[in-house]
Amino acid sequence: MWDYSDKVKEHFFNPKNAGAVVDANATGEVGSISCGDALRLTLKVDDESEVILEAGFQTFGCGSAIASSSVLTEIIKGMTLDEALKVTNQDIADHLEGLPPEKMHCSVMGREALQAAIANYRGEEWKDDHEEGALICKCFAIDAVMIEEMVWANKLRTVEDVTNFTKAGGGCAACHEDIEAILEKVLAEKGEKFDPTAAPVEAPAKIAAVKAPLTNLQRIKKIEEVLESLRPSLMADGGDVELVEVIGNTAYVNMTGACNGCQMAAMTIAGIQQRLMEVMGEFIKVVPASEMKKLVNIEVA
């Protein structure tokens, strides 16, 4: 499991302002249940001063999503709308005394919900900056504009960083080359060079303790245990999952039965990956075993 700060635990076990605000005059909704996280933020704003009087949230997601939503409502109460618009995802993480890097996308979701709610109050149409043709990660519907913004704002350096902050690349991994291209472009604009071997940015988190890394044998055993726990729900729908190989931090799996070729296979794989990272406390990529052939061909070439 992840090592969370006391603030994260406090807001998870005793969330503030949970539920919808009565007589709210501003609503912002982001995310989707199919992607694993969704947030509905409601505000009561004073029409004369534009001060946020009340804020409430309804979140579907992990403990970090709940804690991020909870602390966000505490931060913005008493602020004017213009002041609230200056709140960043890093501010949310800082108020929680840090988040594990793999959970920073939860703070990003909170910031976007706030932007959407304020736009709703002002009668504006909020957009997530998605432009047709610029969709990078189809698994989680993350576009190039959002990735570029996160790279700039949070000094991201690697594909793993981008996945931690946005979820992009956390599903089928087909978009990793496009993410690398964005990193190369943005870093060049900053006068820096993209290094695919660079270490991820340091976690903006207050980690309680540092655990020893798993050996490959321990990693395989843990992955098998998690897959075994997920198997009954997959089999109930006529499908199954089989671990084929583990190379470094990448697990190659076969989706069988009804899961093989299913339109939701990418979502299922993304869900498996999310569960593995929750249990193992480290970055794990889950990739279809068919991708191994491409890897072999590249190595032979």
Disulfide bonds with the S-S distance in Angstrom:
none
